[in-house]
Amino acid sequence: MTSQLLLGAFFAFVVAAGSYALRFLTLSGAIATLLLGVVVFGAGGWQWAVPMVTFFLLSSLLSKYGRTPKKPYDEIFGKSLTRDWGQVAANGGIAGALVLLSTLYPIYDFYPIYLGALAAVTADTWGTEIGILTKGRTISVLSMQPVAPGTSGGISEHGTIAGATGALVIALSGYLWFSDLKTAIIVVLAGIAGSLGDSAIGASLQVQYCCDVCGKRTERTVHCGKQTMRISGVAWINNDVVNLLCSLVGALTAWGLLCVL
């Protein structure tokens, strides 16, 4: 166990340092990734580390892709493409907790639930990154009325397909360690459910602000160099909280489907 923890620390350091150098992560994000990596690899091993790294690396590369057409959305979204500790915790916190639970209670199989949590944040990330690059119609997940691309709670055909593809990639990344079609389907469905849950929470509860200078609706507390005014949502439910809940919905969906199927 000691050797695995040391190997996990080394592996996590390489991923965190490399991601910081490539500007995938801020310094706080790199430190959070290092700690999360020690938990995931050190306590779980390759079985748990491979899906986590798959999510992080592919999602980071996808975030960097198409930066020019995505630039107008930087003023709308609450966080930049370089992930900080809050984004790392929001996307990987539930998964990290499930690794610890698996270590403490090895008689229970937490692995499909873990994959469901990762599939959810992957589906959400991929859906957003691809959705804002395509020219398809975007609608609110709650009202089904057209909304501007990038709007919290907005979904599109291309974004939904991209999200389902991301969930499938996570299922495939862990397939070597569960190797049955039913679990793979559960993971994909959990990912889709988590992504849709993210959109529903984003449309209803996520805090939204308005800039007094330019009049734009934004997730940022500061815009055009001035403090923005809250116009909707719950003050403490920001993008990081929504992503954490997305991961939780994915985990709970996977657990529920495992119980009934």
Secondary structure, 3 states (H helix, E strand, C coil): CHHHHHHHHHHHHHHHHHHHHCCCECHHHHHHHHHHHHHHHHHHCHHHHHHHHHHHHHHHHHHHCCHHHHHHHHHCCCCCCCECHHHHHHHHHHHHHHHHHHHHCCCCCCHHHHHHHHHHHHHHHHHHHHHCCCCCCEEECCCCCECCCCCCCEEEHHHHHHHHHHHHHHHHHHHHHCCCHHHHHHHHHHHHHHHHHHHHHHHHCECEEECCCCCCEECCCEECCEECEEEECECCCCHHHHHHHHHHHHHHHHHHHHHHC
